[in-house]
Amino acid sequence: LSRRIAQLYQKKGYSTVYVFDKNGASAGQTVFHWHEHVVIPEVKRHPFWDMVAVVRNILFGATKLSHKELQKRVMEFRQELTCLADE
């Protein structure tokens, strides 16, 4: 599934999609489970700067979205992933 999501966004022009997982006690889990992140940089730019932005967000936290903006983005992702499921 992660690979298909990455391919979808690469077709949309995003040069880089990051996939990584954080599991176990070292990730702060108290109930161990598989936990994977698919990170798509917000803007399309050079992969180096995408990586810098992702690392910055991991280290210092991302900018919080308003509830309205978060709902909007969730709906957009749902629509895009529905298209992926139809392929």
C-alpha positions as CSV (number, residue, x, y, z in Angstrom):
1,L,0.0,0.0,0.0
2,S,2.8,2.4,0.9
3,R,4.5,1.8,-2.4
4,R,1.3,2.4,-4.3
5,I,0.7,5.7,-2.4
6,A,4.3,6.8,-3.2
7,Q,3.8,5.9,-6.9
8,L,0.5,7.9,-7.0
9,Y,2.2,11.1,-5.7
10,Q,5.2,10.7,-7.9
11,K,2.9,10.6,-10.9
12,K,1.4,13.8,-9.6
13,G,4.8,15.4,-9.8
14,Y,6.3,15.0,-6.3
15,S,9.9,14.0,-6.8
16,T,10.3,12.5,-3.4
17,V,8.1,10.4,-1.1
18,Y,9.5,9.2,2.3
19,V,8.4,6.0,3.9
20,F,9.7,5.1,7.3
21,D,8.5,3.2,10.3
22,K,8.8,3.8,14.1
23,N,8.2,0.8,16.2
24,G,8.8,-0.5,19.7
25,A,9.9,1.0,22.9
26,S,12.5,3.3,21.3
27,A,9.6,4.9,19.3
28,G,7.7,5.5,22.6
29,Q,5.1,2.7,22.0
30,T,3.6,1.1,25.1
31,V,1.4,-1.2,23.0
32,F,3.8,-2.5,20.3
33,H,2.4,-2.4,16.8
34,W,3.5,-1.8,13.2
35,H,3.5,1.9,12.6
36,E,4.5,3.4,9.2
37,H,4.7,7.0,8.0
38,V,4.3,8.0,4.4
39,V,5.6,11.6,4.2
40,I,4.9,13.6,1.1
41,P,6.5,17.0,1.1
42,E,4.0,19.8,0.9
43,V,5.5,21.6,-2.0
44,K,7.3,20.3,-5.1
45,R,10.9,21.3,-5.0
46,H,14.4,19.8,-5.1
47,P,14.6,16.5,-3.2
48,F,17.4,17.9,-1.0
49,W,15.2,20.7,0.3
50,D,12.3,18.3,0.8
51,M,14.5,16.2,3.0
52,V,15.7,19.2,5.0
53,A,12.0,20.2,5.6
54,V,11.1,16.6,6.6
55,V,14.0,16.4,9.1
56,R,13.2,19.8,10.5
57,N,9.6,18.8,11.1
58,I,10.7,15.5,12.8
59,L,13.2,17.3,15.1
60,F,11.2,20.5,15.9
61,G,7.6,19.6,15.0
62,A,5.5,20.6,12.0
63,T,3.3,23.7,11.9
64,K,-0.1,22.9,13.3
65,L,-3.1,23.1,11.1
66,S,-6.4,24.6,12.0
67,H,-9.2,22.1,12.5
68,K,-10.9,23.4,9.3
69,E,-7.6,23.0,7.3
70,L,-7.0,19.6,8.7
71,Q,-10.5,18.5,7.7
72,K,-10.0,19.9,4.2
73,R,-6.7,18.0,3.7
74,V,-8.2,14.7,5.1
75,M,-11.0,15.0,2.5
76,E,-8.5,15.6,-0.3
77,F,-6.4,12.6,0.7
78,R,-9.5,10.4,0.9
79,Q,-10.4,11.4,-2.6
80,E,-6.9,10.8,-3.9
81,L,-6.7,7.4,-2.2
82,T,-10.1,6.4,-3.5
83,C,-8.7,7.0,-7.0
84,L,-5.8,4.8,-6.1
85,A,-8.1,2.0,-5.0
86,D,-9.9,2.2,-8.3
87,E,-6.7,1.6,-10.3
